[in-house]
Amino acid sequence: MRVTEIEMHEVTLDYDERRFHELSHYYFSRQRTIYVVHTDNGLVGLGESGSPASQEEIDRYIGTNPFEWVGDETSLALGTAMYDLMGKAAGVPVYKLFGPKQRSWVPVAGWTVATDPERMAAAVENLAGQGHTWMKFHLSPFENVFAQTEAMQAVAPPGFKLHYDFTMHGTVDHMPELLDGLAEYAIAGCFEDPLPGEDIEGYIDLRRRAKRPIVLHHFPMRATYEVLMGPADAYMLGHYTIGESVRRAGLFAAGDSPFMLQNTGGQITRTMVAHMMAAFPTATFHSVSATESLAGDVVEERLQPVNGFIRVPEEPGLGLTLDREALERYKSAKAPEPEAWIIKNAFKNGTRMYNLVTPDKPHFMVRPDWSGALPMSYSALVETEYWDDDGSREFAEMRQRIEREDTVLIG
């Protein structure tokens, strides 16, 4: 069995219309690259990534036997397709290629971005209605996290939990005090990356003090030696290659440390995550793929959560079927060019603040300090409004002023 051809298709999926407003303003990508890999014995394997692989990368797989890519560390997307082919050739589901099945149902969390409290509450209702029991979101210092939490707790069903992602801090908040305040809410579930990743000693101390689990995502030594120091209650691997994930899974199992995979994408990505987490002994923490943020897909099957879990497929390979019609439809779809917009903040003391959000700064909404913005706080008494370019003279004048002053503050 040899790989004879790799089709590479760039597609544009639709946002979930219920969260289009916030996702589009964060420039959350709905563009994916789909790989359809053919072998000389007629098998087809599927893979997916956020951006296209280079021709040099693709050429490395052509002419090879998929089994040569056990523990692949070249490409997560093409490695996924190789495992799909291996499973189909052997007549077994992909998870069996990693070892004995540890679980048939894999925990999963929904995902969204920070926005105003009303929309955050709507996201909780939406995801809970889809079968989720956890929702992860990236905090933004342009919103008050306590107002958001109160709004979400008011509508959440019993047992629903929030996964707060602090994106490695970046504000003036005293983190132990902030976490203690959030822990007063029953809906507060866990805290991801509340400190810079390199501050392992700080994590060890914070873990002792925190009233909710601490989750570590960004590692100074790529989830190796620092894990042995016990800085967190659970660990997250984000877009690690298959081989890297397998090795870390062994490390986490040796230390009896819960962990999860966060690989964002569509149903192909979600399914591969489910297979790996079904076989990794301590992969008991909820995975994140953000698949529910996109509407539609290029495969026929849908892994939908039930009470916060998705069932790993038992069919050979990934257990997915390519939908050629959908693939062609999404290939012809074009996403509009992202535009700059103005974020308006009104503080309780009467101050107004204006900042320009541009596509070249995709992390501005969660880490404005990376772009030289003013020091901010997650607990500031502030309300936020998104001001899209409406063609008005007022918008143009304010944009020009922001470009001159970086941030406009009006007392």
HUTA-V85530 format. One line per field, one symbol per residue. ss: DSSP state (A for helix, B for strand, O for the rest). phi: phi as a letter, one per 40 degrees, with the letter a starting at -180 (. if undefined). A space follows every 10 residues. Layout:
ss: ???
phi: ???
//
This chain:
ss: OOBBBBBBBB BBOBBOAAAA AAAAAOOOOO BBBBBBBBBO OOOBBBBBBO OOOOAAAAAA AOOOOAAAAO OOOOOAAAAA AAAAAAAAAA OOBAAAAOOO OOOOBBBBBB BBBOOOAAAA AAAAAAAAAO OOOBBBBBOO OOOOAAAAAA AAAAAOOOOO BBBBBOOOOO OOOOAAAAAA AAOOOOOBBB BBOOOOOOOA AAAAAAAAAO OOBBBBOOOO OOOOAAAAAO OOOBBBBBOO OAAAAAAAAA AAAAOOOBBB BBOOOOAAAA AAAAAAAAAO OOOOOOBBOO AAABBOOOBO OOOOOBOOBB BOOOOOBOOO OBOAAAAAAA AAOOOOOOOO BBBBBBBOOO OBBBBBBOOO OOOOOOOAAA AOOOOOOOOO OBBBBBBOOO OOAAAAAAAA AAAAAOBBBB O
phi: .bcbabcbbc bbcccdccbd dcccccfccb cbbbbbbbbc bgcbbbaaac accccccccc ccgccdccbc gdbcaccccd cccccdcccc gbcddccbhd ccacbbcabc aabcacdccc cccccccccc hcbbbcaccb ccbccccccc ccccbccdgc bbbcbcfggg bccccdcccc ccccccccba bcfcbddccc cccdcccccc cbccbbbcbc bffbcccccg cacabbbbfc ccccccccdc cccccfbcaa bbbciccccd ccdcccccbc dbcbcccbbf dccbbgabbc cbcbcbfgbb cccbcdgcgb bcbcccdccc cccbccccbc abcbbbcccg cbbbbcbbcc bcbdcbbccc bgccdbbcbc cabbbcbccc gccccccccc ccccbgbbbb c
//
